[in-house]
């Protein structure tokens, strides 16, 4: 009887140890502050855009890295420079969260004024890891719509105008698929931008979770 109780006790200890180990090592889907992980990764249709790195970029350039995509333009007075500055200020936190490279793509939604030279000067100010992309409306609009963002189209006769555009940030996984979206905060009297602290926290949790369950 004593031997039976001893064996039973050892079995219970082994089971409890296994349960504890699994609970400690299991990576659960994170609770996020400003982001939402899509139920399934969303494919991005083939595209070709001008890039500030001196060459055109396509779908293959989104692979092998985590990419943050957002729409903006160089004449933007508030949301765009604020978003870029926030990302730059937390750049070390973003790149240290993963072993994959991290890149930011600012998608210019002002093809009338943002030529590649002007866009290059703008994004180069923020340093390595920041890329500007542009195209004429006929190629730009399908790409922006495909990733779930939007922008307005000013009248061709206008020269001094603002461009309405999405303030959310799309996260693309190393397989080149849309994986999550970071939503901007909309508070009375405040600019609708993604909170940088929430973005870093959510980014860390997202990449830890997804890199654990996927082999990109």
N, C-alpha and C positions, 0 to 999 in steps of 0.2 A: 504493500500500500504506500509506504514511504517513497519507494522507488517510482511508483506511478505518479505521485504528487510532485516529485522532483522533476520528472520528465514533463509533466503538464505545466509546471511553473516555468521551466526553460522554454517551452513552446510559446507560452504567453508572452514572455519577455522578448523572444525573437519576433513575434508578430507585432508587438508594440514598437519595437525598435525599427522594424520595416516601415510601419505606418508613419512613425516620427520622421524617418529619413525621407520618405516620399513627400511628406507635407513640407519639409524644409527645403527640398530641392525642386519641387514642382513650381513651374513658372505659370502663374494664372494670368488671364487677360486683365490688363491693368485698368484701374479706375482713373479716368483722365479728367483734366480740368477744362481745357479749351479745345481738345482735339476729339475726333471720332475716327476709329478704325473702320474701314469699309467691311461689310460682311464678307466680301470676297474681293481680291485684288482686281482692279479694273484695267483692262488693256488700253494702251494708247495707240491710236492709229499712226501709221507711218507719216512722217513729216520731214520737211527740209526748211530750215530757217538760217538766216545769217547770224553768225556768232562773233563776239568781240575778241575771240582768241585768234582771229585771222583766218577762219575757215567756216564753212557752213556746218551746222550740226543737225543730227537726225536722231531717230529712236535709239540707235546703237550708243549714242553718247550719254544716254541716261542709265546705261547698264554698268554694273560693277561699282556702284556708289549709291549713297542716299542723296536724293536731290530735293531741295525745297524750291517750288515754283510759285511765283506770284506775279501778278500783272502790275505794271507801273509805267511811268514815263518821266523823262528828265525835267520837264517843265512843271511837274507836280509840286505844289507849294507845301504840302504837309505830310500826307499819309505815306508816300513813297520814300522820301528821305528818312522819315522816322522809322519805318520798317527796316530799311537797310541799316540804319545806325543801331537799332536794337539787335539785329542779327550779328553785326560786326562786334558789338560789345560783349556778346555771349559766345563768340566764335570758339574760344578754347573749350567751353563747356560742351558745345555741340560736337566738336571733333573728338573729344576725349570719351564720348559716350559709345563709340563704336570703332571697330578695327577697319571698317570700310571707309573710303574717302567720303567727304561731305562736300556738296557744292550747292550754291544758291544761283538760281536762274531768275534774273529780272526780265520778264517778257514785256518789251515795250509795246504799248497799245496806242502809240501816237506815230504811225508810220509817216505821216505828213511832215513832221518836224524832226523826229529822231532818226537821223541817218546813222550809219554804223560808226562814223568818226565821233559824233557827239555822244552816242551811247557808250562807246569805249572810254572816253574821257570820264564819263559819269561813274561807271562801275569800277574802273581802275582805281578810283579814289579809295574804295573800300578794301582793296588788296586781293591777295590770293584767295581763291575759292569762290569769287563772285564773277559770274558770267552774264553778259547782256545778250539777249537774242531779239531779233526783229524780223519783220517781213512786211510786204505790202498786204493790204487788207484782204485780198482774195485768198492768200495763203495763211495769213495770220488768224483770221476769224474762225476757220474750221478747227485749227489747233486749240485755240482758247476755249471754244465751245466744247470740244472733245474732252478737255480736262475739267469741265464743269464750272468754268469761270466766264466772265462776260466783260464787255466794255461798250461804250457808246461810240457812235460815228458822227463826228462834227461835220457841218456843212463844208464843202470844199472851198467855199469862198471865205471862210473864217480863217483868221491868222492869229488871233489872241483868244484862246479858249481853254476850258478845262475839260478833261476827259473823265467821265464817270466810269469806274471799273470796280471789279471785285477787290475786297481787302483781305480775303481769306488766303491761306497758304496751303498748297497741295504738297503732300509728301509722296515721293516716288521711291519705290524700293529698288534694291540692286538688280532685280530682274527687269527693271524698266516698266513697272506697273504702278498705277496709282494705288496707294495703300491707305492713306489717311488724309484728313483735312483738319487744319488748325483754323478755328473760327475767330473772327475779330470780336472784340468786346464793344457792344453798342450801349454807351452810357450817355445820358443827357449832358450836353456841353463838352463832351470829350471826343477826340478823334477815334473813329472805328478802326483800331489796329489790334493785331494779335499781341497779347501781353507777353513780353519776352521771358519773364520768369515761368509762366505757365507753359510756354512753348518748350523751354529747355527741360522742364520736369516731365512733360508729356513725351517729348522726343526720347529722352533716356528710357522711359518705361516702354515705349513702343518698340524701339530697336532691341531692347533686351528681350522682350517677349517674342518678337517675330524672328529674331536671329536664333532663338532657342527652338522654335517649332518648325522653322524652314531652313533649308540649305540653299542659300542664294548663289 
